[in-house]
Amino acid sequence: MKFDTIIRNGTIVTASDTFRCDVGIQDGCIIALADNLFDAAEIIDASGPYVMPGGIDSHVHLAQPSGDGIVMADDFASGTLSAAFGGNTTVMPFCMQEKGTTLRESLKVYHEKAKGECYIDVSFHIVVTDPTGYVLGQELPALVEDGYTSIKVFMTYDNLRLRDDEILATLDSARSSGALVMVHCENEDAIRFLIGRHEKNGELAPKYHATSRPVAAEREATHRALSLAEIVETPIVIVHVSNREAMEEIQRARARGSKVAGETCPQYLMLTADDLDATELDGAKFVCSPPPRDKQSQAACWEGLQNGTFDVFSSDHCPFRFEDDQGKLNGKGKRNFRWIPNGIPGVETRLPILFSEGVGKGRIDLNRFVALSSTNHAKLYGLYPQKGTIAIGSDADIALWDPNKSVKITNDILHHGSDYTPYEGLDVTGWPVRVLVRGKTVTDGATLVGAKGSGNYLDRARSSLAHSRANS
């Protein structure tokens, strides 16, 4: 048999196994895992690096509307390029329903933004902000059948948040259609009260973003989201968890029999609220929601990655430029923290940080790294086994990882559209040295090989977490 590509002499790492063999690829799929494969148009020697499934980042924001006068730093071209250089082969950005529009209208606009721009594969979550009877009764069930099998709701931000009754209606529609619901858990009323108190006291610097969104506001909303989901028996994903108290709410819900998945992100392992208390306005670089917490919360999040409280590790890549009047330092943002756009870049640094701080420092093993970075994302969001593993019949989405490559993270080596990285100067060990999407090399070291537009849009099956509840 002649292959298109053979990856030879590799140490294969999946979420469950580590073994040595060659990988035979044909027509974008893995068709052989065996020793001594030969006869291919391309031979890749993998005798040094690990051969892993390409990363899947299931929580990224690209080309998303961000408020009057604010422009996101990454479109689909720069965002997927940056993701590829970070070892990713699939990203899942959010299509934001703007109030007064239908879901299909929003999807049409978002698909146009992505068309011909992507270096790697993409699939959309839908953010529901206007849950009308038509949206929940007609559109959502039809869209789930079309492969849009996950949605997101917000409990914070005035222009995005849903009331509890709207959340219940959305969850109920998701339950009957088999959609998986992601929830951003923060108590908006508490946040607005605290912002007002800070403003009354003249406390307007970036550091007050953190104290306006305390742990209790996240914990309460997490408990409420889980309670609402329990009422209508709907599985949910609690995204970007930052602290032990919210983790404990997930653990208690599971103990009651609820189906819930948990997610955390690099900022909750590497940053603290002290980073927002920087000189001048540099603290704006670290403004995201929920905000980074403290060292004890970092330790708790590592525990969650180790003990299974967290199923997935995502970037929540939400990039803005710093020195830009359409970004972090817009006119109002310079004067008051409440107007600083919420979000930080991180799609390219997610996996090197997890590998270096997790595998390199003995917190997690290689198989857990693959589960958290790829396999569990594919399983949770209806892409497995097409994506997220190295197996016969799966797409040949592969990242070659050099476990000994040391890199100092600086913004000038990254490929995102932002003018800074919150991890500037961080030394990491372990770096992706070659990335293939469906058998075609996209990046080779620091060289871009793939072409813009070569990424595909992915329709998805229902999540196994949600499917068992659909139509029950």
C-alpha positions in Angstrom: 0.0 0.0 0.0 1.3 3.4 -0.9 0.6 6.2 1.7 0.5 9.9 1.2 2.5 10.4 4.4 4.2 8.2 6.9 5.3 9.5 10.4 8.1 7.1 11.2 9.8 6.1 14.5 7.4 8.0 16.7 6.3 7.7 20.3 2.5 8.0 20.0 0.7 9.5 23.0 -3.1 9.3 23.3 -5.4 10.0 26.3 -5.1 6.4 27.3 -1.9 4.9 25.9 1.8 5.6 25.0 3.4 3.3 22.4 5.9 3.3 19.6 4.9 2.8 15.9 4.6 4.4 12.5 1.6 6.3 11.4 0.3 5.8 7.8 -1.8 8.6 6.4 -3.9 8.6 3.2 -6.5 11.1 2.0 -6.3 13.0 5.3 -7.0 10.1 7.5 -5.0 7.7 9.6 -5.2 4.3 7.9 -2.3 2.4 9.5 -0.6 2.2 12.9 2.2 -0.4 12.6 5.9 -0.9 12.6 8.1 -0.5 9.6 5.7 1.3 7.3 7.2 2.3 3.9 6.3 3.6 0.5 5.0 7.1 0.9 5.2 10.3 -1.0 6.4 12.0 2.3 8.3 10.6 5.2 8.4 12.5 8.5 11.0 11.4 11.0 9.5 11.6 14.5 12.3 9.8 16.4 12.8 12.7 18.8 9.4 14.4 19.5 6.2 12.9 20.8 3.4 12.3 18.3 0.2 13.6 19.8 -3.3 14.4 18.6 -3.5 18.1 17.6 -4.9 20.4 20.2 -8.5 21.3 20.3 -9.3 24.6 21.9 -13.0 24.6 22.5 -13.2 28.2 24.0 -11.9 31.0 21.7 -13.3 34.3 20.6 -12.5 35.5 17.1 -13.9 38.4 15.0 -16.6 38.9 17.6 -18.6 42.1 18.1 -17.2 43.7 21.3 -19.1 46.9 21.9 -19.1 50.4 20.4 -15.7 51.4 19.1 -14.0 48.2 20.3 -12.4 45.9 17.8 -11.2 42.4 18.6 -7.5 41.9 17.8 -7.9 38.5 15.9 -10.0 37.7 12.9 -10.2 34.1 11.7 -6.9 34.3 9.7 -4.7 35.6 12.5 -6.5 33.6 15.2 -6.3 30.2 13.5 -2.7 30.9 12.4 -1.8 31.6 16.0 -3.6 28.5 17.1 -1.7 26.3 14.6 1.7 27.6 15.9 0.5 26.7 19.4 0.0 23.0 18.4 -3.8 23.2 17.7 -5.6 21.7 14.8 -9.2 22.7 15.6 -10.7 25.7 17.4 -14.2 26.4 18.4 -15.1 30.1 18.4 -18.4 31.7 19.4 -21.1 33.0 17.0 -22.8 35.8 18.9 -26.5 36.3 18.4 -27.1 40.0 18.5 -30.4 41.0 20.1 -33.1 41.4 17.5 -31.6 38.9 15.1 -32.2 35.2 14.6 -29.6 32.5 15.1 -29.4 31.7 11.4 -28.9 35.4 10.6 -26.0 35.5 13.1 -24.5 32.3 11.7 -24.6 33.6 8.1 -22.6 36.7 9.1 -20.1 34.6 11.1 -19.6 32.0 8.4 -18.9 34.9 6.0 -16.2 36.2 8.3 -14.5 32.7 8.4 -14.9 31.8 4.7 -11.5 31.3 3.1 -9.6 32.6 6.1 -8.8 29.6 8.3 -5.5 27.7 8.5 -7.0 24.9 10.7 -10.5 23.4 11.2 -13.2 25.3 13.1 -16.6 24.7 14.5 -19.0 27.2 16.1 -20.8 27.4 19.4 -23.8 29.7 19.3 -24.2 32.4 22.0 -28.0 32.8 22.8 -28.7 36.4 23.9 -32.3 36.7 22.7 -34.2 33.5 23.5 -37.5 34.2 21.9 -40.1 31.5 21.4 -39.1 31.2 17.7 -35.4 30.9 18.6 -36.0 28.2 21.2 -38.9 26.4 19.6 -37.9 26.4 16.0 -34.4 27.6 15.3 -32.4 25.8 18.0 -33.8 22.3 17.4 -33.3 22.7 13.6 -29.7 23.9 14.1 -28.9 21.1 16.4 -30.0 18.7 13.6 -27.7 20.7 11.2 -24.6 20.0 13.5 -24.6 23.2 15.7 -24.8 21.1 18.9 -23.6 23.5 21.6 -24.7 26.9 22.8 -23.6 29.3 25.4 -25.4 31.6 27.8 -24.2 34.4 30.0 -25.2 35.3 33.5 -23.2 38.6 33.4 -22.7 41.6 31.0 -25.8 43.7 30.6 -26.1 43.2 26.8 -25.6 39.4 27.0 -27.0 38.0 30.2 -30.2 36.1 30.5 -32.6 36.2 33.4 -33.1 33.0 35.3 -36.5 32.3 33.6 -34.8 32.8 30.2 -32.0 30.4 31.2 -34.5 27.8 32.3 -36.3 28.1 28.9 -33.0 27.8 27.0 -31.9 24.8 29.1 -35.3 23.2 28.5 -35.0 23.7 24.7 -31.5 22.3 24.8 -32.6 19.3 26.8 -35.3 18.3 24.2 -33.0 18.9 21.2 -29.8 17.5 22.6 -27.8 20.7 22.6 -25.0 21.1 25.2 -25.1 24.3 27.1 -22.1 26.2 28.3 -22.6 28.8 31.1 -20.5 31.8 32.0 -21.2 32.1 35.8 -20.9 35.4 37.5 -23.6 37.4 39.4 -24.2 40.5 37.3 -26.3 42.3 39.9 -23.6 41.9 42.6 -20.9 43.1 40.1 -22.9 46.2 39.1 -23.3 47.0 42.8 -19.6 46.7 43.5 -18.7 48.7 40.4 -20.9 51.4 41.6 -19.3 51.4 45.0 -15.8 51.6 43.5 -16.9 54.5 41.3 -18.4 56.3 44.2 -15.1 56.0 46.0 -13.1 57.1 43.0 -11.5 53.7 42.7 -11.2 53.4 38.9 -7.8 51.7 38.2 -7.6 48.3 36.5 -7.0 46.5 39.8 -10.6 47.2 40.8 -11.9 45.0 38.1 -10.8 42.0 40.2 -12.5 43.3 43.4 -15.7 44.1 41.5 -15.9 40.4 40.5 -15.1 38.5 43.7 -15.1 34.7 44.2 -18.5 34.9 45.9 -20.1 36.3 42.7 -18.7 33.4 40.7 -19.5 30.8 43.3 -23.1 32.0 43.7 -23.8 32.1 40.0 -22.2 28.6 39.6 -24.5 27.2 42.3 -27.5 28.9 40.6 -26.6 27.7 37.1 -26.3 24.1 38.4 -29.6 24.4 40.3 -31.4 25.7 37.2 -29.9 22.8 35.2 -31.0 20.4 37.9 -34.6 21.7 37.8 -34.9 20.9 34.1 -32.5 17.9 34.1 -30.2 19.4 31.5 -26.4 18.8 31.3 -24.2 21.9 31.3 -20.6 23.0 31.1 -19.3 25.5 33.6 -16.6 27.4 31.7 -13.5 29.2 32.9 -13.6 28.2 36.5 -11.1 30.3 38.6 -11.3 29.0 42.2 -11.9 26.2 44.7 -15.4 27.5 45.8 -16.8 27.2 42.3 -15.1 23.8 41.8 -16.8 22.6 45.0 -20.2 23.5 43.5 -19.4 21.3 40.5 -18.3 18.5 42.8 -21.5 18.7 44.9 -23.7 18.8 41.8 -22.0 15.6 40.5 -22.5 13.9 43.8 -26.3 14.7 43.5 -26.2 13.0 40.1 -26.2 16.0 37.8 -24.3 15.8 34.5 -21.9 18.7 34.5 -18.5 19.2 32.8 -15.9 21.7 34.1 -13.3 23.9 32.3 -10.4 26.0 33.5 -7.8 28.1 31.6 -4.1 29.1 31.8 -4.8 32.5 33.4 -6.1 30.8 36.5 -2.9 28.8 36.8 -0.4 31.5 36.0 -1.8 34.9 36.9 -3.2 36.5 40.0 -5.2 39.6 40.9 -1.9 41.3 41.7 -1.1 41.4 38.0 -3.9 43.9 37.6 -2.3 46.2 40.1 0.5 47.1 37.7 2.1 50.5 37.2 0.3 53.1 35.1 -2.4 51.2 33.1 -0.5 48.0 32.5 -2.9 46.2 34.7 -5.4 46.5 31.8 -3.5 43.8 30.0 -4.8 41.2 32.5 -8.4 42.3 32.7 -10.6 39.2 31.9 -13.7 37.7 33.5 -13.7 35.9 35.8 -10.5 37.7 36.9 -7.4 35.8 38.1 -7.5 35.1 41.8 -4.6 34.2 44.1 -2.0 31.5 44.7 -4.4 29.3 46.7 -6.8 29.4 43.8 -4.1 28.5 41.4 -3.3 25.4 43.5 -7.0 24.5 43.6 -7.2 24.7 39.8 -4.2 22.4 39.4 -6.0 19.9 41.8 -9.1 20.2 39.5 -7.0 19.3 36.5 -5.5 16.3 38.3 -8.7 14.9 40.0 -11.1 15.2 37.1 -13.2 18.2 38.3 -12.1 19.8 35.1 -12.7 17.9 31.9 -11.1 20.4 29.5 -8.4 23.0 29.5 -9.2 25.9 27.2 -7.6 29.3 26.5 -10.7 31.5 26.5 -8.6 33.4 23.9 -10.3 36.9 23.7 -7.7 39.2 22.3 -7.6 43.0 22.3 -4.8 45.3 21.5 -3.3 47.2 24.5 -2.0 50.4 22.9 -5.1 51.1 20.8 -8.0 53.4 21.2 -10.2 50.5 19.9 -8.7 48.1 22.5 -7.7 48.0 26.1 -6.8 51.7 26.3 -9.8 53.2 24.6 -10.8 56.6 25.8 -13.2 55.5 28.5 -11.0 52.5 29.4 -8.2 54.8 30.3 -10.4 56.6 32.9 -12.4 53.7 34.3 -11.8 50.0 34.6 -15.4 49.2 33.8 -14.8 50.2 30.2 -11.7 48.1 29.7 -12.6 45.2 27.2 -12.7 41.9 29.1 -10.3 39.3 27.7 -6.7 38.3 27.1 -4.9 36.5 24.3 -3.8 32.9 24.9 -4.6 30.4 22.1 -0.9 30.0 21.1 0.4 29.7 24.6 -2.2 27.4 26.1 -0.6 24.1 25.3 3.1 25.0 26.0 2.0 26.3 29.4 0.1 23.2 30.3 2.9 21.0 29.0 5.7 22.8 30.8 3.9 23.5 34.1 1.9 20.3 34.0 3.9 17.5 32.4 7.3 19.1 32.9 6.8 19.7 36.7 5.1 16.3 37.3 1.6 17.6 38.0 0.0 15.6 35.2 1.3 12.8 32.9 1.4 12.8 29.1 -1.9 11.0 28.7 -3.7 13.4 31.0 -2.2 16.3 28.9 -3.7 14.8 25.7 -7.0 14.3 27.4 -7.2 17.9 28.7 -5.9 19.5 25.6 -7.6 17.5 22.8 -9.5 14.2 23.5 -12.0 15.4 26.1 -12.8 18.5 23.9 -13.6 16.2 21.0 -15.8 13.9 23.2 -17.6 16.7 25.0 -18.5 18.6 21.8 -19.4 15.8 19.4 -16.2 15.5 17.3 -14.8 12.2 18.6 -13.4 9.9 17.2 -13.0 12.0 14.0 -10.9 14.4 16.1 -9.0 14.2 19.3 -7.1 10.9 19.0 -4.6 9.0 16.9 -6.5 5.9 15.7 -7.3 4.2 12.4 -10.1 6.1 10.7 -9.5 9.4 12.6 -8.4 12.6 10.8 -4.7 12.9 10.7 -4.6 15.9 13.0 -1.2 15.6 14.6 1.2 17.7 16.6 4.8 16.7 17.0 6.0 17.9 20.5 9.6 18.4 21.4 9.5 17.9 25.2 13.0 19.4 25.7 12.6 22.5 23.6 13.0 25.6 25.9 11.3 28.8 24.8 10.9 32.2 26.5 7.5 33.4 25.7 7.6 36.9 24.2 5.0 38.7 22.1 7.4 39.0 19.1 7.5 35.2 18.6 3.7 34.8 18.7 1.3 35.1 15.7 -1.9 36.6 17.2 -3.2 40.1 16.5 -2.7 41.4 19.9 0.3 43.7 20.7 1.1 41.9 24.0 1.0 38.5 25.8 0.1 38.3 29.5 2.8 35.7 29.7 5.7 37.9 28.6 9.0 36.5 29.8 7.7 33.1 30.9 10.2 30.3 30.3 8.6 27.0 29.2 10.0 23.7 28.3 8.1 21.7 25.6 7.0 23.2 22.3 5.1 22.0 19.2 7.6 21.6 16.3 5.3 20.4 13.5 1.5 20.5 13.1 -0.5 18.6 10.5 -4.2 19.0 9.8 -5.8 16.1 7.9 -2.3 14.9 7.0 -1.1 18.2 5.6 1.7 20.1 7.3 0.5 23.6 8.5 3.5 24.6 10.5 7.1 23.2 10.5 9.1 24.8 13.3 8.8 28.6 12.9 7.8 28.2 9.2 4.3 28.5 7.9 3.7 25.7 5.3 -0.1 25.6 5.1 -2.3 28.0 3.2 -5.0 30.3 4.4 -8.4 28.8 3.6 -7.3 25.2 4.0 -9.2 24.8 7.3 -12.6 23.2 7.1 -15.8 24.0 9.0 -16.9 21.0 11.1 -20.5 19.9 11.7 -20.8 18.1 14.9 -22.7 15.2 16.5 -24.5 15.7 19.7 -22.4 15.6 22.8 -22.5 12.2 24.6 -23.1 14.2 27.8 -26.3 15.8 26.4 -27.5 13.2 24.0 -28.7 10.8 26.7 -31.1 13.5 27.9 -32.5 14.5 24.6 -36.1 13.5 24.0 -36.2 11.6 27.4 
